[in-house]
Amino acid sequence: MEQIVWQRWVVYCVFGIPFLAWVFFSRNNAGRLAAVLAIEVFVQESLAARRYLWAIGVGPSLMTMYVALVACLMSRRRFPSLGSLVLPWLLFLSVAVTSIVLGAWSEHLLEVNVVRFQTLYVEALLFFLLGTIGLVSEDEVKQFCFFFVLIGLGAALGHYLTLITGYRFADFAQRGDPATSYIYGGFFNNPNTLGSFYCMAIPIALLLLTAGSLPPARRLIAVVSLLAMVGSLLLSVHRGGILTTAVLSLLVVGIARERPGRAIVIAIVGMITILASYWLVATLLPDLTASAWDLAGWKGFSSPRIQMWPVMIQIAFENPFGIGLADQNLQPIAIQHGTDTPSAHNIYLTLALQTGFLGLAAFLFIVGTVIARARRAWRWTSLPDQQQALTLSLFAILSFLMVGFTEPIWENGEKLNHIFWLFCGISLGTSARVLNLARQRTAETQQPTTLEEAQASGF
């Protein structure tokens, strides 16, 4: 057990206990889930690290999530129903446990593998369950997404603060290397992870703004958040994040194609946002903007990933049941194959390497089922509020799956991993509500409404 710092625990007791009490007793479901993500993004591993008993860790975000999950279970008086996803989740966790055995070459690697199993697999299920029962209406989904945009604003402001002042949070591993001090992602540490987070937040902000459902004050806040996030994304020089955000923003236009006026508005808002964000960061932060341009010019469109992926595919086929959950499991094998890297820089290859092809298949089945149910629910309903709630959560899921094709966001810290699974749960819960209401309406329309119809039906 790590040494106890009593001053830190005094702070936890003074501020943490009242906060957790609010999370437990609050009737604002969207605020409760937003509080879990806020602690995850702003506090966990940035301002406060996990405390470990051997390899089992607990930290502020995990405690907040547990309290929120218990509060939801007690208020709903039921356990989340996963239906056909129970067996895939059991398979997903089981192959991850098997991979721990395969990757435990030493006592240290056993400990690291257990840590990864907890943060990336067990906690993934817990955040997924929280999402399924955390929100009970489409209005709460939209409110939560607005809070998520506010978290994006906070992440952007934190990024600006670290770039201007040179301050680094506790999780920064490159503090002693001045050559890489500019490459920093604020609360997300890695700028690519920060850019991947914006792939979720920016399209959601754009959807909320163009849907016309936000009050004037919230619309103004969403505009400011959008400008701040786009500027921070440009300064992060995350090429994959910029391209993915652009593609998803075009999808927002595609969703509005049946309403040409709205599609035109979305396109205009997007262009103005990019130009205004660039003008603001270039005016207020000229030196950082010049450094970002130099870095972008140096990187260009070249990437070692194209040469790396065939090697990772070969390793995956040589180890069909996985090699372990730790980076230290992959790097020695990659070196033997001529590539010195601890990551495949692709979530699908990473899952194939960590959990084998069975684990990858289970992941794809779970996520595919969530997306398929959301699509089915979207087609069953004609209510704009329900369609918007489904679209918001679906965009967060698609952004993770798209940007994860070129980024190591599955294993590069657990923040994006947890956010992704929370949105998967929200999407599944929203789809279930929409489909249940659709079935009820169908049943009501099929019931006899007059005495003559009842008699003709044999009642």
N, C-alpha and C positions, 0 to 999 in steps of 0.2 A: 504494500500500500504506500502511495506517495506521501511525503511529509505534509502534515496539515498546517496551513497558514491561517491562523485564527482571525487575522484582520479581514481576509477575504470572506471567511464564513460569517463574520459580523455583517458585512455588506450584503451577503446573500440573505441573511435573516431579516435585515431591516427592509430591504427592497424586494427580495425574492418571494418571501412568504405572502405579503399582501398581493403581489402580482399573481401568484399561483392561485390564491383565493379568488381573485377576480376572474381568472380563466375558468375556474371550476363553477362558480355561481352565476356567471354572466349569462344573460338570455340572448345576447347578441352572438348568434352562431358564426356569422361571417367575421366578426371581430375576434372571436376566439381562435379561429383557424388562421387569421392574419397575424395574431399574436404569436402563434407557434412558428410561423415562417419568419417573422421579424426577429425572434430570438435566434432562429437558425441562421439567418443571413448576417445579422449585425453583431451578435454576441459570441455564438459558438465558434471556437478556434480563432476568432479575431480578438476578442476581449477576454474570453475565459476558455480555458482548455478543459478537456474531459479529465475526470479523476478515474484512475484504473485500479482495480483489484485483480492482479495478474493481467489477463487480457479482456476482462469484462469492464467496460467503461460506462460512465454516466456523466452527463453534462447538462447545461441549462436547457438546450433544445430538447433533449430526450425527456427531461423531467416535465417540461411544459407540454410536450406531446402526450405523455402518459396521463397527466392531469386532464387534458382536453379530451382524450379518448374515454377515460372513465366517466367524465361529466356527460359525454354524449351517450354512452351506454346506459347510464342511470336515467337520463331524461327520455330516451327512446324506449327503454325497458325491453330491449331486444338486442341480440347479437347480429352483426352485419351478415346478410345472406349472400354468399358468393356463388351459389348454384353450381354451374358447370365449371367454375374456376377453382373449386376446392382441390381437385386432383392435380391440375397443372401447378398450383402453388406448392402442394406437397412434393411434387416431382422437382420443382425448381429448388426448393430448400434442401431436399434430399441429395441431389447431385452436388450442391454446394458443400454439404457436409462430407460427401465422398471426396471432393476435391481437397478439403482440408487434410484428409489422411494422405492423399497423394502428394501434397505440397509440403508436408511437415518433415522436411529433411533433417531439421535440428530443432532444439527447444525454442530458439529464437523464431524460426520460421513457423513453428506451431502457434506461437503467441501472435505473430503478425497475421496468420491465416484466420485465427479465431476473431481477431479484431475486425478484419475485413468481412467475415461472415456476419458479425453483428451489425456493422454499420451499413453494408451494402445489400444485405439480404433479409435479415430479421427485421431491421428497422424499415426496410422497404415495404414489407407486409404490413407493419403497424401503421405507417403513413397511408398506405392504400386503404386499410380498414377505416382510419379516421376520415378519409375523404368520402367514403361511401355513406357514412351516417352523419357527417359533420354539418351538412346543410340540408334544409328541408323544403326549400322552395327555389324557384327560378330567380326571384328577386334577391335572395341571399347569395346565389351564385354570382350575380352581377355585382352585388355589393362587395363580395370577397375579391372579385377581379379588380375592382377599383382600388381596394386596399393593396392588392398585389402591385398595381401600378405605382402606388405611393412607396412601396418598398423599393421598386425600381428607381424612383426619384432619390431615395436615401442612398441606394447603392451608387448612383451617379455622383451625388454630392460627396460621398466618401472617396470615390475615385479622384475627383478634382482635388479634394483636400490633400490626399497623399501625393499627388503629382506636384502640387504647388509647394507644399511644405517639406516634402521628403519623408514624412512620417510613415512608418511601417508598423503594421499590426503584429501581434505575437506570433502569427503563423507564418511569417515571411521567412522563407528558407534561404533567400539570396541576399540577406542584409549585408554580408561582408564582401560582396562582389560588386564594385562600383560599375563594372561594365554592363551589368544586367539590372541595375537599380531602376532604370526607366521602365523596364518590362515588369509591370506590377498591376494587379487587378483589384486593388482596394480590399473590400470585405471578402472577395472571392480569391484573393492572392494571385492566382494565375489570370492574366488578361484574356486568354482564350476562354476560360471558364466564365469570366465576367461577360464577354461578348456573347457566349452561348446563353447566358441568362437573359440578355437583352433580346435574343431571338424569341423568347417567350413573352417578355413584357411589352415590347414595342408593338407587335401586331395586336395584342389585347388592348393596349391603349388606343390604337387606331380604330379598332372595332367599337370600343365604347364611345369614342368621339363622334364617329359617323353614324351611330345608331340613333342619335337624337334623343336618348332617354336620360341623359345626365342633366341635373339641375345646373343653372349657370355657374355657380361657384365651383362645383365639381368639374364642370367642363373646363374652366380656366385652369384648375389644378392639373387636370389631365394634359392640357396643352403644354404647361410648363414642364411637367414630367416627361412628356414626349421629346421636347426640345433638349432637355438635360440628358436623357438616355441616348439619343442619337449622337449628340456631341461626345459623350463618353465612349460610345461604340467606335466612333471615328478615331479617337485618341488611343483606343486600345490596339489599333492596327490588327484587328482580328479579321482576317480575310474571309474565313469560312462563316463567321457570324454576320459580317456585312452582306455577303451573298445570300445567305439563308434568310436574313431579315428582309432583303429586297424581294426574294421569291415569295415569302409569306405575305408581304404587303401587297404584292400583285394578286395573290389569292384572295385577299380581302376585296380587291376590286372585282375579281371574278364572282365572288358571292353576290355582289350587288349588281351583276350584269343585267338582271331582270328589271332593274330600276336605273336607267341610264343616267339620270340626274345625280343619284347618289354615287354611282361609279365615278362620274366626273369630279364630284366633290372630293372623294377619297384620293383620286390621283393628284388633284391640286393640293390638298392638304399634305400629302406625302412629299411632293416636290418642294413646297414652301418649308416644310419641317427640315428637310435635308439642307437646303440653302441657308435657312435661318440658323440652324445648329452650327454649320460650318462657319458662318460669319461670326457668330458669338464666340466660339472657341478660338478662332483666328484673331479676333480683336482683343479678347480678354487674356488669352494664353498664347501669344505669338511664338514664343520659344518652344513650348511644348508642341504646338502645331507643326513647326518646322522640323522638330525631331521626329514626329510621327510620319511626316512626309518622307524624310530621309530613310526611316526604317522601312516604310512601305516600298520605296524605290529599291532598297537593298534586297528585300524579300522577293519582290516581283510576284510572279505566279509559280515560281519553282517551289517544290516541296519534296522532302525525302520519303513521304508517305507512299508514293507510287512505287518506289523501289522496295519499300518495307513490307507492303501488304502481301506480295507473293511469298515472302519468307514466312510471314505469320500464318498464311493459309497452309503452307507445308508443315509447319510445327503443329497446327491444329489437327491435320490429318494423321500425323505421326503419333499424336496423343489424343485420341477421340474421346476419352473420358475426362480430359482436363489435366492441367499441370499444377494447379494450386491457385489460391486467390491472391497471393502477394506479388508485388512487382519483382521481388527478389527471386521468385520462382521462374519468371520469364527471362530476365536479363541474362543469366548464364547460358540458357539454351539458345537465346537469340545471338549471343556472341559466337557460339559454336557454329551458327549458320551464317556468320559474317555480318551481323547487324547488332550494334551495341545500343540497345534501347530497352527500357523497362516497360514500354507500353506499345500496344498495336495501333494506337490513335484511331480506333474504330470500335464503337460499342459492340457491334455484332461479332467481330473477330475477338474482342476482349472476352465476351461471354463464352464463345466457343473454346477459347484457351483456358478460361477459369473453370467452367463447369462442363465442358465437353459439348457435343452436339445435342445431347438430351436437354441440357440446360438452356441452350440457345433455342431449341424447339419449344420448350415450355415458356420461355420469355415471349417469343413471337406469338404463341397461342394466346397467352394472357392479354397482351397488348392488342392483338388482332381482334379478339373478342370484344374488348372495350370499344375499339373503333367501330366494329361492325354493329354493335348495339346502339352506339350513338348515331350512326348513319340511319339505322332502321327507325329509331325514335324520331329523328329529324324528318323523315319521310312520312311518318304517321301523323305528325301534328302540323297544324296550320297556324298555330298561335305564335306571333312574333317573339313574345317573351321566352317561350320554351325553345324556339329555334336559336335565339341569341345565346341563351345559357349553354346549349349544347355546342354551339360554334366556338364560344370562348374557351371552354375546357378542351375542345378538340384541337384548337390551334396550339395550345401549350404542349399537348402531347406530340403533335406532328413536328413542332419545332425541335423538341429534344431528339426525336428519331432522325430528323434530317441533319441537324448540325452534328449529331453524334457519329455520322458517317465518317467525319474527318477529324474529330476531336476526342480526346480521352476523358470525356465528361462522366463516364460511368464510374471510374475509379479515382479521378482527380478530386479528392474530397467528396464528402457525401451530400453537400448542400443541394446541388442540382438533382442528384439522384432522389432525394427526399421530395423535392418540389415536383418532380416528374410523377412519382407514385401518388402523391397527394392529388394532383390533377386527374390522374387515371381513376382514382376512387371517386372524385367529384363527378367525372363524366359518367361512370357506371351508375352512381346513385341518381343522377339527373335522368339518365336514360330509363332507369327502372320506374321513376315517378311518371314520366311522360307516357311510357307504354302501359302502365297500370291505369292511368286516366283514360287512355285511348280504348282499352278493353272495357272499362266501365261504361263509357259512352256507347260503345258498340252493343253491349248487353242491354243498356237502357232503351236503345232504339229498336231492339228486337223484341222487347216485352210488349204484350197487348195493352193498348191504351184505352179502349172502350169496352163496355159490357159485351157488345156484339162480337168484337174481336176475341175477347176472352172465351166466350162460348164457342166460337168457331175453332179456337185452338184447343178446346176440350177442357178448359178450366171450369 
